[in-house]
Amino acid sequence: MSEEKKDYSAGSIQVLEGLEAVRKRPAMYIGDVGFRGLHHLVYEVVDNSIDEALAGYCDTITVTIHEGESISVTDNGRGIPVDIHPKYQKSALEVVMTVLHAGGKFDKDSYKVSGGLHGVGVSCVNALSTDLKATVHRGGKVYEQEFKIGKPQYDAREIGTTETNGTTVWFQPDASIFDVVEYSFDTLANRMRELAYLNKGISITLIDEREKDEDGKPLSERYYSEGGLREFVQFLDKNREQIIDDVIYVDGEKDGIPVEVAMVYNNSFSENIHSYVNNINTHEGGTHLSGFRRGLTNTLKKYAEESGMLDKLKFEISGDDFREGLTAVVSVKVAEPLFEGQTKTKLGNKEVVSPVSQGVSEMLANYLEEHPKDAKTIVEKVILAAQARQAARKAREMVQRKSVMSSTSLPGKLADCSSKDAAQCELYLVEGDSAGGTAKQGRDREFQAILPLRGKILNVEKAMQHKVFENEEIKNIFTALGVKIGTEEDSKALDISNLRYHKIVIMCDADVDGSHIQTLILTFFFRHMRELIENGYIYIATPPLYLVKKGSNQQYAWDDNQRDLLIQQMRGKGTESSVNVQRYKGLGEMNAGQLWETTMSPEGRTLRQVTIESGAEADRVFSMLMGDDVPPRRDFIERNAKYANIDA
């Protein structure tokens, strides 16, 4: 036995006390230490303020991004208690900030429902911040306490008097923990807007002191909704054409469970249902979504049958048919939510199914009875969806007949890799046959496969399902990936158990057409293969924009700033020597070696993984970018062009 093994004893077991465990394994508590985890710190502090609002004690929240990337969150709630905690013999404020699973949300008398990371939230923020300061206005007095890396610098102390109540938490994220330490205003804005819709009557202001307006004042946006989910679905659907006059809406309590649902029908061919539990986005669905679908299907089917409009149909209507062209938001508040699923965002409480189903059923039955014209329009939409589904089933069967796992069934244009280990294999979806040919020459044949795409693939945002499966380029993608779509229960369900590649890389030219093709492909994956995005399989290649050369010295640049820096370095101080800059507008302008070196080699490339921060926001953006309404698309491009590689 080696000395190493002999030394394994009780002394080798590391006991992590207090917040040390959070710093040792931060991803276990906040998901990751990248962009998403950094922003999650803000959400956790805001969730405490929202809990105060749900309890009826807060109606105003302000979130500020300070210069230096610190954050402060202020609310007008009751203020975190500062009296001595009977068990820990220290102030309740210090307990909340330093003890995992501590807080009022575990006391049913304090909070009936709450969101956040199962009670570990604000203490995790403290652990992952170099500095944190809590200021409490409570009982006519002002108190403060500061922390460094989660450790209190002094006991909570009284510093003044006040006529208001509330809490301010300021924190500086620890740059040694996070890969990214720059906050995105847009990302925080999306979540604050979402929270305002989900909690009507609460004012949430987001301030960015890093950006100033023409008057020198910090950038600021306020989010407030009187209509709640009714306004939320209108916001989500503003780029689509609605086919009914009103939002179908219910807000009430069933069996002690608050249920709020809003829905509209539009002329699109996609289903967009967003569900929440205690303000947490349950993108994997769960029992509340099952209840919604049951209430919707049963009520609409009963109405359609009684109306006689289904008499001439020769096949059965499916649940999918009732949801085509539907945009809906389902929100429930549950005292003790049980989450399951891979990312703990699927509700498992069985007692929620019936209240949601009943609420939706009553709401919809009343609406159909009171709006016979809209009722007829909805049923006609359902019948069209059923007919299209039948056509799509036949088209899908043709695709899947080709997807039987054998080398002869793969697309002729696919240059496959030799490895059969899906976890190691990569598929490059390349814009154009020319660039595809270069990629085939430059790739590593062991693990990299190339599928050239000719022209622009179908815009699935405006296409019926059978048209999607009939499109040649899309058929090739399905066949190459080896996935199957459609079951008897759910014609849109995706089976990825035989997925042949765990990296699917979209590689397009760095120009307007390339950006458009990239968006078309992403729209296709979002609408028809969303599971691939959610499992982290979709990536975007980032070919360089420039080649900067001076004699034999040549280097690549991925943006204008990098280009200018290289030019300056190559010229040297005080010289005007000639530096040549080549702008790559297309992948075909690089030879195979250059494409491998800059864009395909695992050692030298940069791949951007496609993730979905907010399903509701992604749905809205895709419908706006790929829909028929031009002005919002133009506004979006003009607002975001400085972040994109788009030619004038």
Buried (B, 14 or more C-beta within 10 A) or exposed (E): EEEEEEEEEEEEEEEEEBBBBBBEEBEEBBBBBBBBBBBBBBBBBBBBBBBBBBBEBBBBBBBBBBEEBBBBBBBBBBBBBBEBBEEEEBBBBBBBBBBBEBBBBEEEEBBBBBBBBBBBBBBBBBBBBBBBBBBBBBBEBBBBBBBEBBEBEEEBEEEEEBEEBBBBBBBBBBEEBBEBBEBBBEBBBBBBBBBBBBBBEBBBBBBBBBEEEEEEEBBBBEBBBEBBBBBBBBBBBEBBEBBBEEBBBBBBEBEEBBBBBBBBBBEBBBBBBBBBBBBBBBBBBBBBBBBBBBBBBBBBBBBBEEBEBBEEBEEEBBBBBBBBBBBBBBBBBBEEBBBBBEEBBBBEBEEBBBBBBBBBBBBBBEBBEEBEEBBBBBBEBBBBBBBBBBBBBEBBEEBBEBBEEEEEEBBEBBBBBEBEEBEBBBBBBBBBEBBBBBBBBBBBEEBBBBBBBEEBBBBBBBBBBBBBBBBEBBBBBBBBBBBBBBEEEEBBEBBBEEBBBBBBBBBBBBBBBBBBBBBBBBBBBBBBBBBBBBEEBBBBBBBBBBBBBBEEEBBBBBEEEBBBBBBEEBBEEEEEEEBEBBBBBBBBBBEBEBBBBBBBBEEEBEBEEBBBBBBBBBBBBBBBBBBEEEEBBEEBBEEEEEEEBBEE
